[in-house]
Amino acid sequence: MPMLERDLTDEDRMIYKLIVHRNLIGWFIKKCAVQNIQCVRTTGNDSHGDIVISNPEDESEVKELIRTIQKQYNPE
């Protein structure tokens, strides 16, 4: 029997958001790898972000990749 939205606990909602976030970061790292951009996931709730780009020169390519993904999934 499927759980209804009203049956979810606060913890269930938090877990769901964390799973989505984890999967999104992993998916983005794979997208970067396809573009030959090396990056790694951070650990310990790093206040600087979730991903570290290995080569600072790739920053503009990463930003362009983010813009492309935003346009694809959030069309105006």
N, CA, C and O of each residue as an XYZ file, in Angstrom:
304
protein
N       0.847     -1.175      0.000
C       0.000      0.000      0.000
C       0.902      1.251      0.000
O       1.741      1.402      0.888
N       0.734      2.140     -0.981
C       1.591      3.332     -1.063
C       1.294      4.316      0.070
O       0.156      4.451      0.519
N       2.343      4.992      0.512
C       2.168      6.010      1.549
C       1.604      7.267      0.921
O       2.006      7.661     -0.175
N       0.684      7.887      1.610
C       0.149      9.159      1.163
C       1.005     10.283      1.723
O       1.702     10.101      2.721
N       0.954     11.431      1.089
C       1.735     12.583      1.538
C       1.477     12.871      3.017
O       2.401     13.199      3.763
N       0.239     12.750      3.428
C      -0.098     13.061      4.824
C       0.479     12.049      5.803
O       0.573     12.331      6.998
N       0.872     10.859      5.307
C       1.434      9.826      6.163
C       2.940      9.983      6.372
O       3.521      9.303      7.217
N       3.566     10.864      5.617
C       5.005     11.034      5.721
C       5.370     11.820      6.973
O       4.718     12.806      7.317
N       6.403     11.375      7.635
C       6.907     12.098      8.797
C       7.872     13.177      8.329
O       8.281     13.205      7.169
N       8.225     14.055      9.241
C       9.241     15.060      8.916
C      10.531     14.378      8.498
O      11.206     14.825      7.572
N      10.871     13.295      9.183
C      12.087     12.558      8.859
C      12.023     11.966      7.461
O      13.015     11.990      6.732
N      10.853     11.427      7.076
C      10.677     10.887      5.729
C      10.940     11.961      4.676
O      11.609     11.706      3.674
N      10.417     13.149      4.906
C      10.611     14.254      3.956
C      12.088     14.662      3.888
O      12.613     14.920      2.805
N      12.747     14.718      5.035
C      14.167     15.079      5.062
C      15.002     14.026      4.334
O      15.895     14.367      3.559
N      14.715     12.763      4.581
C      15.442     11.674      3.920
C      15.251     11.762      2.415
O      16.208     11.619      1.654
N      14.020     11.996      1.986
C      13.732     12.111      0.556
C      14.557     13.235     -0.076
O      15.165     13.047     -1.129
N      14.573     14.403      0.573
C      15.333     15.538      0.035
C      16.821     15.227     -0.034
O      17.490     15.595     -0.999
N      17.345     14.548      0.988
C      18.767     14.194      0.988
C      19.088     13.191     -0.110
O      20.141     13.286     -0.741
N      18.206     12.241     -0.346
C      18.421     11.253     -1.411
C      18.419     11.946     -2.775
O      19.280     11.675     -3.612
N      17.463     12.830     -2.993
C      17.399     13.567     -4.259
C      18.671     14.393     -4.435
O      19.256     14.408     -5.519
N      19.096     15.070     -3.394
C      20.299     15.895     -3.445
C      21.527     15.040     -3.750
O      22.333     15.398     -4.609
N      21.673     13.913     -3.051
C      22.799     13.010     -3.276
C      22.837     12.542     -4.723
O      23.891     12.542     -5.359
N      21.682     12.146     -5.234
C      21.615     11.644     -6.611
C      21.892     12.745     -7.630
O      22.522     12.494     -8.657
N      21.428     13.958     -7.357
C      21.669     15.077     -8.263
C      23.163     15.398     -8.344
O      23.692     15.629     -9.431
N      23.829     15.413     -7.213
C      25.266     15.699     -7.203
C      26.017     14.613     -7.977
O      26.904     14.922     -8.773
N      25.670     13.357     -7.750
C      26.307     12.258     -8.483
C      26.071     12.364     -9.979
O      26.986     12.147    -10.773
N      24.847     12.696    -10.364
C      24.490     12.861    -11.771
C      25.310     13.998    -12.391
O      25.802     13.869    -13.511
N      25.456     15.110    -11.663
C      26.216     16.245    -12.188
C      27.697     15.904    -12.338
O      28.330     16.313    -13.311
N      28.245     15.168    -11.396
C      29.651     14.754    -11.492
C      29.853     13.886    -12.737
O      30.874     14.007    -13.415
N      28.893     13.018    -13.041
C      28.984     12.202    -14.254
C      28.908     13.079    -15.502
O      29.623     12.837    -16.475
N      28.049     14.092    -15.480
C      27.957     15.031    -16.608
C      29.297     15.740    -16.818
O      29.737     15.926    -17.953
N      29.930     16.126    -15.736
C      31.243     16.771    -15.835
C      32.258     15.804    -16.435
O      33.064     16.196    -17.279
N      32.224     14.554    -16.008
C      33.180     13.559    -16.513
C      33.044     13.395    -18.024
O      34.043     13.233    -18.725
N      31.817     13.434    -18.523
C      31.592     13.328    -19.966
C      32.272     14.491    -20.691
O      32.735     14.341    -21.821
N      32.327     15.644    -20.035
C      32.971     16.832    -20.621
C      34.469     16.883    -20.286
O      35.124     17.898    -20.527
N      35.006     15.796    -19.735
C      36.407     15.722    -19.315
C      36.768     16.765    -18.257
O      37.871     17.310    -18.250
N      35.819     17.025    -17.374
C      36.039     17.931    -16.248
C      36.149     17.068    -15.000
O      35.201     16.381    -14.621
N      37.314     17.109    -14.370
C      37.509     16.309    -13.169
C      36.994     17.066    -11.952
O      37.330     18.231    -11.737
N      36.179     16.388    -11.170
C      35.674     16.971     -9.934
C      35.362     15.852     -8.955
O      35.207     14.695     -9.347
N      35.273     16.200     -7.692
C      34.973     15.224     -6.648
C      33.925     15.795     -5.706
O      33.767     17.007     -5.563
N      33.230     14.886     -5.081
C      32.216     15.251     -4.095
C      32.916     15.635     -2.793
O      33.885     14.993     -2.387
N      32.424     16.676     -2.151
C      32.972     17.057     -0.857
C      32.324     16.210      0.234
O      31.327     15.527      0.001
N      32.900     16.267      1.409
C      32.340     15.529      2.547
C      32.240     16.462      3.749
O      32.796     17.560      3.753
N      31.532     16.006      4.748
C      31.459     16.743      6.006
C      30.678     18.037      5.944
O      31.011     18.987      6.653
N      29.641     18.103      5.110
C      28.829     19.324      4.986
C      29.705     20.549      4.731
O      29.554     21.579      5.387
N      30.610     20.427      3.781
C      31.528     21.504      3.436
C      30.741     22.772      3.133
O      29.846     22.763      2.288
N      31.065     23.841      3.809
C      30.331     25.095      3.631
C      30.625     25.761      2.285
O      29.946     26.711      1.896
N      31.640     25.259      1.577
C      32.004     25.832      0.283
C      31.275     25.166     -0.879
O      31.421     25.603     -2.020
N      30.502     24.127     -0.619
C      29.734     23.490     -1.675
C      29.838     21.979     -1.649
O      30.449     21.395     -0.754
N      29.233     21.359     -2.643
C      29.120     19.907     -2.704
C      30.127     19.257     -3.637
O      30.347     18.047     -3.578
N      30.741     20.063     -4.500
C      31.659     19.535     -5.508
C      32.903     20.418     -5.554
O      32.814     21.643     -5.466
N      34.061     19.781     -5.693
C      35.310     20.520     -5.887
C      35.795     20.218     -7.303
O      35.953     19.059     -7.687
N      36.025     21.271     -8.062
C      36.551     21.133     -9.416
C      38.064     21.016     -9.299
O      38.714     21.883     -8.715
N      38.618     19.954     -9.850
C      40.049     19.691     -9.705
C      40.923     20.737    -10.387
O      41.982     21.096     -9.872
N      40.487     21.222    -11.534
C      41.267     22.189    -12.291
C      40.508     23.524    -12.323
O      39.475     23.622    -12.984
N      40.998     24.541    -11.629
C      40.303     25.836    -11.612
C      40.047     26.416    -13.003
O      39.129     27.217    -13.181
N      40.843     26.021    -13.974
C      40.647     26.515    -15.342
C      39.355     25.992    -15.963
O      38.891     26.527    -16.970
N      38.769     24.947    -15.368
C      37.512     24.381    -15.874
C      36.282     25.122    -15.362
O      35.158     24.776    -15.725
N      36.483     26.135    -14.526
C      35.355     26.829    -13.900
C      34.350     27.361    -14.919
O      33.143     27.196    -14.742
N      34.836     27.995    -15.980
C      33.911     28.557    -16.967
C      33.120     27.459    -17.679
O      31.945     27.650    -17.993
N      33.753     26.312    -17.936
C      33.037     25.193    -18.561
C      31.966     24.638    -17.628
O      30.878     24.273    -18.072
N      32.274     24.574    -16.347
C      31.299     24.081    -15.368
C      30.115     25.034    -15.298
O      28.966     24.595    -15.272
N      30.384     26.320    -15.269
C      29.296     27.307    -15.237
C      28.421     27.196    -16.480
O      27.197     27.295    -16.398
N      29.054     26.991    -17.627
C      28.290     26.839    -18.873
C      27.446     25.567    -18.825
O      26.300     25.571    -19.275
N      27.994     24.490    -18.289
C      27.243     23.248    -18.145
C      26.032     23.464    -17.237
O      24.942     22.973    -17.530
N      26.217     24.187    -16.148
C      25.101     24.487    -15.234
C      24.034     25.301    -15.951
O      22.844     25.014    -15.819
N      24.447     26.316    -16.711
C      23.466     27.131    -17.454
C      22.692     26.279    -18.455
O      21.478     26.431    -18.599
N      23.396     25.380    -19.148
C      22.746     24.507    -20.124
C      21.722     23.594    -19.456
O      20.618     23.407    -19.969
N      22.088     23.036    -18.325
C      21.171     22.153    -17.586
C      19.975     22.946    -17.082
O      18.844     22.469    -17.166
N      20.202     24.149    -16.559
C      19.098     24.967    -16.087
C      18.125     25.293    -17.203
O      16.911     25.256    -17.001
N      18.651     25.616    -18.391
C      17.775     25.915    -19.531
C      16.990     24.684    -19.942
O      15.814     24.776    -20.294
N      17.646     23.531    -19.898
C      16.995     22.284    -20.326
C      15.858     21.907    -19.382
O      14.786     21.502    -19.831
N      16.085     22.037    -18.086
C      15.102     21.550    -17.122
C      14.204     22.648    -16.546
O      13.219     22.353    -15.871
N      14.539     23.905    -16.810
C      13.720     25.038    -16.348
C      13.538     26.036    -17.487
O      13.992     27.177    -17.404
N      12.863     25.590    -18.562
C      12.694     26.499    -19.701
C      11.860     27.719    -19.306
O      10.960     27.648    -18.469
N      12.193     28.815    -19.933
C      11.476     30.060    -19.613
C      10.175     30.163    -20.350
O       9.453     31.148    -20.192
